[in-house]
């Protein structure tokens, strides 16, 4: 059995749905799972400008927020972020930037890591965002466990071997996207369990 933490940012709910699917896959593989959203840093005026953003912020206002201890606890960590100009959203990047203390103590090394993302359109920087996210993992000394092309769910969801990615055009993740996310959770949990043994 492994311990898996999913740390994500979501503004309107796509990342939330994907995080839940990753958690389902990890739990189905026998993992103990924590799902943590990072703190919202956008000002209220920005959030209020988009009714879906405000509704989601209200929905998750009492959800537990990610802390460095959630990563220290875990054997595996899956990060989720929407793409922002082909890069990690500021809210998740801000959280990553708080990890210097536990990184310096070596508490982020030798863990399994993976990621998922979303963008408004199919070529909106989904692969670029995951590759940018993974730069932090190299510094942590972590082990990347991507889905690759190891399961049919990857192809059905569009074929991104770097991690599940959603074209978020207002409809939310498709069942294929969620299946890809569940598969990632399962794969991450299984590999982490092997490493822990």
Secondary structure, DSSP 4 states (H G I P E B T S, - for coil): --EEEEEE--SSSHHHHHHHHHHHHHHHTT-EEEEEEPPP-S-HHHHHTSHHHHHHHHHTTTSPBP-HHHHHH-SEEEEEEEEETTEE-HHHHHHHTTTHHHHHTTTTTT-EEEEEEEESSTTSSHHHHHHHHHHHHHHHT-EE---TT-SHHHHHTT--TTS-EEE-SSS---HHHHHHHHHHHHHHHHHHHHHH-
